[in-house]
Amino acid sequence: MSHHQDHGGVQQPAAVTPPTPALDSTVPSPTPTRPPTPSENESQMTAVGQDTLEKEVAFPLSNGRKWCALLVFVTSLFIDVLSSSAFFVFTAPISEDLGIIFEQQTWIITSYAVSFASFLLFWGRICDLFSAKAVFLYGFGTVGILNLILSFLKDRYSFFVLRALTGVAGACVVPAAYRLIAEVFPPGEQRGRAYTIYGMTGSLANVSGTIIAGVFELIPNGGQMTAWRWFFRMVALVTIPSAIVAHFVIPPHEGGHTLEITSKREKIKAMDLPGIGFMLCAQLLLIMGLTFGATYGWTKASFLAPFIIGALLYPVFFWWESRLPEIDALLPPSIWRIPNVTVLVVFALITLGWWGVNFMPFLELFHQVHGESMLLSAVRTLPEGIAAAIFSSMLVVWPSLTRHPRTPIIISMTMCCGAYALWTQAKGVVGVDYWKWVFPGMVFGSAGMQIVLVATNVGVMQAAPAGREGVIGAILQTSMQTSSVIALSIQAGLFTVNPGGLYNFANVQASWYFELGWSILWLIGFIVFYKPQKVAKGQAMPAMAH
């Protein structure tokens, strides 16, 4: 798995593949205590879905350049998530300025989210086979350019189209960053720490997006000087220079080496275009169906047709993958046999949606129902961001907290369930009720979900087979992004249980009761299906990031 690069070219030293990573302790020692036997080598290679001996790419970069590259990766993920979370605040002013009717307002957020989630796997495969650096640079730069154009648009339809294209470009960045982190940082301590920092960035952007948008809402001008237009320009101002910096700090990268696919013809064959097509259509139709259901009703053909077709395409995709050779499959079956990978990828469906289902109603209740300014409404949600930031810092300083994911995830998910249990009992969300019910739940609930998200992210990525980091990172992010769409779509339907919509607090509580039950169900599933892995006798104790 390792290419050591020097001025004379690339040297590939012979190496034995370390034992298959177990997600309960995540990273094996890079130096085995004894050479594996041939039979062990064969079983290990099968377990990670490789047909040939892997080689790890380790670029001889200075520590300064490594962490500068990570800063660029972190910035790109922050911008990606911010491009969704900030629009909980900007939906109303954009609708007013562009003449978007109520039934179409949800597309201000989902036009980006649908294309983003749908194209993650496609770009993940491109990163693993071709150049992750090129994918990152072009994608990140395109995000900046499209945001600049969006800031000047006056037509709602062109706005929706360019938001969707921005989602496609944004989807380039995430799997490319996952792949490049594995290239830039050596296995063990530094790579584990890098994945921890990268993993916590998304949730921090999710909880701070409303604050940033609220600050922009202080801009008093109208027309081309409105707050949401300046937000797009700010994104462009950060993104375009960051993409230029990335060109110099990210080392050259050519995909396919760890999978021993080097010729252009082999790479095109290994792209698995039918598999990409099945998964892309399934994701797109499923998410569109959920969005249409929340907007137009769950009994309408606009929901039923795309949802059913999308759901049926998933088994078609897995059937197709099972027929292909390991090296040519987008997601070969052997990936799902890596201990606990399937459990954690499915478990990720609870993560970002947990925040979305409380963020949106809290903001709307504070702002629309109680008449507070958008900035003050955003500040009221600040405890969630602060709690997530504090626990993120703890995980960076003491990453051993997530070395064995089972215990911290169970404890943290219990905290998350407790937060919704508090909110369902509240009589209101302002005054004494805010400090008695809302504030405590925000603090320990958000802290718990941050631990869950980071432990899930680091656990899956540390177990990803070499050469598959882009695709594994993409499928993990797809699961996380889909969690928001599912949760918000179901919540939108529950807002109509009683007359009055959001102004009837019983509707909000009904959506929170559902999220409480959903969280408990996922917690029980994790307890039942997650299997801690024991360290084999004679094997060095695995270590993540110390």
N, C-alpha and C positions, 0 to 999 in steps of 0.2 A: 504493500500500500504506500510506499514512500519513494518519491523522486527527490533526490538531493541535488539542487541546482548550483552550479558554479559557473565561472566565466567560460569554461570549456564546454558547457552543454549540460545534459541531464544524465545522471548516473542512477541506475536502478539496482540497488543492492538486493541480493537474495534475502528473503525474510519469510518466516513462517507466520501464518495467520494466527493472531491471538484467539483465545476461546471466545465463543459467541457471547456478547454482552448480555448481562441480565439486568432488567430494569429496576431491580430492587437495590442494586449497588452500582449499576450503570457503566462504569468504565474499567476494563481490566488493565492491569499493569502492562505497559507497553513492552516490557521484557519478561517473557515467560520464565518461570523458575526451572523448567525442564523442557527439552524439545518434545513436541507432541509426536505420537506414533503416526504412521501413515493412515491407520484407520481413524484416529482422532481427527487428523487433518481433513479426511473426507467428510466425516459427519459435521465438522465445524463449517466447512464450505457449503454444505447443503443447507445448514441451518440459516445462514445469512443469504442464501439465494445466489451464490456465485458458482460459476462453472470453472473458473481458473483462479490461480493464486493472485490475491489482490496486492496492489502496491499503493502505499500511502504517499500523498504529495505533501512535502514539507518544505516550504520556501525559506531560505536563509535570510529572513528579514530582521531588522533591528526591532527592539521592543517598542520604540517610539512609532515606527511605521505600522507595526501590527495594531497598536491601540488607536492610531489615527484612522486606519482602515475600519476598525470596529466602530469608531465614532460616526463615520460615514454610513455604515450599515444601520446603526441605531437611528440616525437622523432620517434615513429613508423609511424605516418602519414607523417612526413617529408620525411622519407626514402621511403615510398610507392610512393609518388608523384615524388620525386627526381629520382626514378628508371625509370620514363618516360621522365621527362623534360630534364635531362642531356644528353639524347641520341639524341637530336637535334644537339648536338655538336659531339658526338661520332659515329654517323652513318657512316660518310666517312672513318675514320681510321679503324673501325671494318670491314667494307666491304672490304677494301684493305687487311687487315691482314688475313681474313677468306675466301677470294675469293668469296664474295657474289655479284652476278650480279645485275645490276641496277633495274630490275623488282622485285627483292626480297628484296631490301634494306628497304622498308617500314616495313618489318616484324621484323626488329631489334627493332622497337618501338612497333608495334602492337602485336607481339607474347606475350608480357607482358600485354598490355592494354586489349586485347580481353579476355584472361583468367581471368584477374583481375575483369573486369566489369561483366563478366558472372557469377562468383561464389559468388558475394557479397550477394545476397539474400539467397543462400544456407547456407552460414556461419552465416548470420543474424538469420535465424530460429534456427540453432543449438545453438547459443548463448542464445536465449530467452528460449529455452527448457532445455538445459543442462548447462554446466559450461562455462560461458564467459571467466573466467580466464584461464581455460585449453586451450580453443581455441586461446586466445591471446598468451599465452606462447609458445605453440607448433608452431603456425603460425609464430610468430616473430622469434623464434629460427631457424626455417626451412629457412626463408628468408636469414638469415645470412650464414647458411651452404651452401645453393645453390649459393649464390653470391661468396663465396670463391671458389667453384668448377668451376663456370663460368670463373673466372679469369685465369684458366689454360687451357681452352679448345682451340683446334686448328681446329675443324671441325664445319662447319656452321650449319649442321643439328642437331648435339647434342646441339649446342648453342641455336638454336630456341626452341628445346624441353625443355631445362632447363630454358630458359627465360619464357616459358609458365607455367612451374611448379612453378616458382618463383611468377608469377602472381596469381596462385591459393593460394599459401601460404600467399601472401600479402593481398589477399581478406579476410583472416581470421581476420586480425588485425583491420580493420576499424569498422565493426559492433560490434566486441567485445569491442572496446574502447568506442563506443557510449553507449553500455549497461552498462559498468563498471562505466562510468562517472555518470550515473543515480544512481548507487548503492553507490558510494563513496561520492558524494556531495548531501546534502539535498536540497529539492525543494526551489526555491526562489533565493536569491542573489548569493550564491556560485555556484549553478548549472548553472545559467545563465552566470556567468562570465567564468566558466569552458568551457561551450559550445562555447562561443565567442572566447576564446583563441584557443581551438581546431579547430574551424572552420576557423580561419584566417591562420592556419599553412599550410594548403594545398596550398592555393594561394601563400603564401610566398615561399614555396618550388618550386612551378611552375615557379615563376619569378626569383628565385635565382639559379635554377639548371644550367642554362647556364653559369653563372659566376663561379660556383664551377667546372663545367666541363672544362671551359676555363683555370682555374688555373692548373688543372691536365694536360692539354695539354702542359704545359711548361716542363714537364718531357721529356728529350731528348732521352732516351734509346729506343731500339727496342726489338723485340722478346717477351719474358715473362716479360720484364720490361716496356712495353709500357703504355701510360697514361691510356687507358681505362681499362686495367687489374688492375692497381693500384686503380682505382675508385671502382671496384668490391671489392677489398680487404679492402678498407676504409669502405665500407658499412658493410662488415662482421665484421670489427673491432668495429664498433659502435653498430651494432645490437645484436651480441651474448652477450656481457656484459650487454646491456640494458635488454635483456630477462631474464638474471640471476637476475638483480636488481628487475625486475617486479615480480619475484616469491616471494620476501620478502615484497614488499610494497603494492601489490594488495591483498585485503582481500579475504578470501574464498568466492566462489559464487556458488550457485546451482540454475539453472534456473527453470522455471515452477511455482514457488510459487505464483507470482502475477496473473497468469492465473489459479491457483488452479489445476495444473497438477503435480502430485507428483510421480505416479508409472511409472516404466520404460515402461510398455506396453502403457499407456496413452500418454507418451511423443513420442514414436515411431509413434503412430497413428496420433498425432498432428503435426508431421513433415510435413505432406502433401506432400509425395514424388511425387505423380503425378503432383501436382502444381509446385513443385520445378523443376521437369523435363520439364514441358511445358515452364516455364519462362527461365530456363537455355538454352534450345535449341533455344528459340526465340531470346534471347540476343546474343548467340553465332553465329547463322546464320545471323542475321541482321548486326552485326558488321563485320563479315567475308565478307559478301556480299559487304558492303560499301568499305572495304579495297581492295577486288579484283577488284571492279569497278574502284577505283582510280588507280590501278596498271595496269590492263589489258584492261580496257575500259568498258563503261556503257551499251554497247549492247551485251556483251558476256554472254554466259550461266553461266560463273563463278561468275558473279554478279547477274543475274536475278534469277537463281534457289534458292540460299540461301536467297536472300533478300525477294522474294515473299513468300517462305515457312515460314521464320521467322516472317514476317508481319502477316501472317494468324494465326500463333500460339498464338499471343497476345489475340485476341477475344476468342480463345479456352481456354486460361488460365483464363480469367475473367468469362467465362461461368462456368468453373469447380469450381472456388472459390465461385460463387453464390449458388452452390448446397450444400456446406458443412456447418456444424454448425459453428458458430462464433469461438468457441474455437479451432477447428481443422483446420481452414483455414489459409494459409500462409498470405494472404492479404484479410481479410474479407471486404465485401462491406462497412461496417460501418466506416472503416478507411477513406474512400474517402468522407464520409459525415461530417467529422470533418471540421469546417469552414476553408476554404482556403488551406487545405493541398494539394488537387489535383492541385490547381492553382500554388502553390509554387514548388511542385515537377516537374511539367511540365515546369515551368519557369526556373528551374535549367538547362535545356537543352541549355541555352545561356551562361552559366558561364565560365567554363574552356576553351571552344572552342573559346571564344572571345580572350583570350591570345594566344592560339595556332596559330590562323590564322595570327597574326601579328609577333609573335616571329620567326617562321620558315622562312618566307621570308626575314625579316630584317637580321637575321643571315646569310642566304645564300647570300643576296645582298652584305652585308658588306664584307664577307669572299671570296666568289667565284667570284662575279662580279667585286668588287673593290679591291680585293687582300689584304685586311687587315688580320692581324693575328686573330686566333680564339679568343684569350683573348681580344684583342681590340674590336672585333665584339661583344663579350659578354658584355664588359664594356659599349658599346653604348646603350645596352638595360637596363642598371642599373637604369635609372630614373623610370622605371616601378616598379622595386623591392622596391626602396626607397619610392616612393609614396604609394605603398601598405602597407609598414611597418609603415609609419607615420599614415596613417588613421586606421590601425589595432590598434595601440597604443591608438588612440583617442577613439576607440570603447570599449577598455578595461577600460579606465579611465572614459568615459561617455557612458556606455552601454544604457542609456535611448535613445540614438540616434536611436537605432533599436527597441525600444519598440513598436512603431507604424510603421510597415514596409512600408506602402503604400507610404508616402511622401518621405522618403529617397531613396526608390528604384526608384521612378519616376524621381527624380532629378538626381540620380546617373546614371541611364540608359540613360538619356539625355546627360550626360557627355560622356558616352561610345560611343553613336552615333556621338557626335561631334568630337571625336578622329578620327573615320574612315572617317568622312566628310573632315577633314583636310588632312589625308593621301591620299585620292583619288585625291586631287588637287595638290599634290606635283609633281615637275618635276624630282626629284631625292631624294636620301636618305643620301647624304654626303655633306660636305661643308656647304654653306649657307642654303641649303634646309633642312639639318638635324636640324638646330637650328630654322628655320622658321616654318617647318611643322611637322617634326617627333618628336622632343623633347617635344613641348607643348602637343601634343596628347598623348604621353607616360605618361606624368605626370597626367593630369586630367582624362584621360581615364582609366588608371590602378587604380587610386584612386577610381573612381566611381565603377568599377567592384568589387573592394575589399569590398566596402560597400554592394553591391548587394549580393555577395556571403555570407558574414557573416550574413546579415539580413535574407536571405533565410534559411541558415543552422540553426540559433538559433530559428527562428520562427517555423520551422517544428519540431525540436527536443523537444522544450518546450511543444508542443501540443501532442507529442507522448503518447499514452496510456501506463500505467505501464505494463510491461511485453512484450511490443512490440517495445522497443527502438532499439533492434538489427536489426529487420527487417525494421523499418522505416528509421533508419540510412543507411541501405544497399540500400534501394530503392532510397534514396536521392543521395547517392554517385554513384549509377548506372546511374542516370540521368546526374549527372555532368560529369562522365567519358565518357558517350555516346556523350555528347556535343562535346568533342574533336575529337572523331572519325568521327562524322558527318561533322563537320566544316573542318577538314583537308582533308577528302575524297573529298568533294565538291571542295575545293580549288585546290587539285591536278588535278582535271578535268579541271578547269578554266585556269590552267597554259598552257594548250594546245590550247586555243582559237586562238591565233596568233602564227606564227612561232617564234622559238627562245626560247621557254620555259621560264625559270626564267630570262634569259638574256634580254628578251623583257619586259620592265617595264610595258607595257600596259597590259600584262597578270596578273601581280601582282595587278595592279589597278583594273582589272576586278574582281578579287577575293575579293578585299576590298569593291568594290561597292556592291557585293553580301552580304558580312557580314554586311554592313551598312543597307541594306534593311531588312536582317534577324533580326537585332537588333531592328529596328523600328517596325517590325511586332510583335516581342515579347513584346515590350514596350506597344503597343496598346492593345495587348491581356491581359496584366497585368492590365492596366487601366480599361478595360471593365469587366473583370471577378473577380478581387479581390474585396471582399466586407468587408470593415471595420466592426468590431464587437463592439457593444455597451456594456458597463458594465451594468449588470442588477441592478435594483434598490434594495438597501439593501445588495448588494454584495461588499465586500471590493475591493478597487481599485487594479487591478492586477499590479504586479511589476515584472520586469525581474531581472536584476542585477544592483544594484545602485552603 
